[in-house]
Amino acid sequence: MVDRPTEELRPPWILGRKGLGDVTRDICDVFEREPTALWWAAFTVSSSMLLAGTLAVCYEIATGIGTWGLNKTVGWAFDITNFVFWIGIGHAGTLISAILFLFRQRWRTSVNRAAEAMTLFAVMCAGLFPLIHMGRPWLFYWIVPYPNTRGSLWVNFRSPLLWDFFAISTYFLISLTFWYVGLVPDLATARDRASGFKRKVFGFFSLGWNGSTRTWVHYESLYTLLAALATPLVLSVHTIVSFDFATALVPGWHTTIFPPYFVCGAVFSGFAMVLTLMLIARKVVHLEDYFTHRHVGAMCKIVIVTGSCVGLAYLTEFFTAAYSDNPYEQFVFLNRAMGPYAWAYWTMITCNVISPQLFWFKRVRENLVLVFLISLVINVGMWFERFVIIVSSLHRDFLPSSWVMYYPSSIEIVTLIGSFGLFFTAFLIFCRFLPMIAMAEVKGVVSEGRRHSQARPAAAPAEDLDLDVAEARA
């Protein structure tokens, strides 16, 4: 059979001819060679966004929260919208790494490392906004319950905002540990290929890895244990974030559907962001053989499921409001659909409910340009979802005399841009200095695929190769 020049025309068993050394070379070359002009261009743009956001935050801290567009009715707006959005983005990493690992889904091996790194960077972006919202972020340590000399000044353990602190800090620490432990075998590989100062750095962080059977046994036990610990966090963290709203009495917030609704939305937006990043990295650093059409198809199917769950949650909210016969609750949802912020609501519906349904068509899933565009649209829609939940529920409350419109200030908009700058800058630095694909896991699946193929009769046609094995060899 003749090799075709593009992956779309090449059957998976031809990609499977790569050896273990080829895997190491392909992945290590990404961070061992000099950065490309495209990488420098992306880094310049993202770092400029980060600088602009930093200046905006410094100005806000020096001047006060009054630089934002908040008012006495809309006390939460862009800052908490961004906070919930970034927490949601960080959920896909743990889902891909932990849950799919426990279910032995082989296709995760090409995307889990980048997804885990994305989780860390997204949580870092999210954690900044509650600190900025405090107005006096240098006093952030007051939220930590520790013996102090301030008399009876203790944190309020009944406050959902305090639950956020514990949930997010725990999520970040477990995710960081899980990411680092999975990175250790690859750091040892990079150590053996490096020289000079890089060899010392990789040697320090690889913790003396020697690749022995004993080492691998202990490593796999620890990795499985961390995966089991991280799995409940996928459900608990965004559930606790939803309590910021669900435990309030504000119509549109006071609902029991928020915990599962927020979790599905977090996974939905997280997978869309992983698709966005990996499709870019696939072309920029030439990883077409490792992030294939089957990976894209599997992730698109998860997006369909979670997007359908989000759409069901939207319908359930309207049904609950109508069935409850509560005039305040009914008004909030009618106001969302037909009020002054209706444009934001219908943007959310179009992006989150309608656009993911295109993934039902195989031709759409196989068109990487369309997948990329739809993933961008989903991320826009999920940001608007948080904006609609917060602003449209607050700007018209119980008292018509308090009704007011909210308009974001330029400082808020630049701060949002700066958070994206922080996220993409951190991700580009990660791609530049560390392996973005788990070499050890890919090699393990490749070896398993070869054992399966060698066990088959020699006359067996290539088309009969098991799909998982054939793709694993890719």
Secondary structure, 3 states (H helix, E strand, C coil): CCCCCCHHHCCHHHHCCCCHHHHHHHHHHHHHCCCCHHHHHHHHHHHHHHHHHHHHHHHHHHHCHHHCCCCCCCCCCHHHHHHHHHHHHCHHHHHHHHHHHHCCCHHHHHCHHHHHHHHHHHHHHHHHHHHHHCCCHHHHHHHCCCCCCCCCCCCCCCCHHHHHHHHHHHHHHHHHHHHHHHHHHHHHHHHHHCCHHHHHHHHHHCCCCCCCHHHHHHHHHHHHHHHHHHHHHHHHHHHHHHHHHHCCCCCCCCCCCHHHHHHHHHHHHHHHHHHHHHHHHHHHCCCCCCCCHHHHHHHHHHHHHHHHHHHHHHHHHHHHHHHHCCHHHHHHHHHHHHCCCHHHHHHHHHHHHHHHHHHHCHHHHHCHHHHHHHHHHHHHHHHHHHHHHHHHHHCCCCCHHHCCCCCCCHHHHHHHHHHHHHHHHHHHHHHHHCCCCCHHHHHHHHHHHHHHHHCCCCCCCHHHCCHHHHHHHC
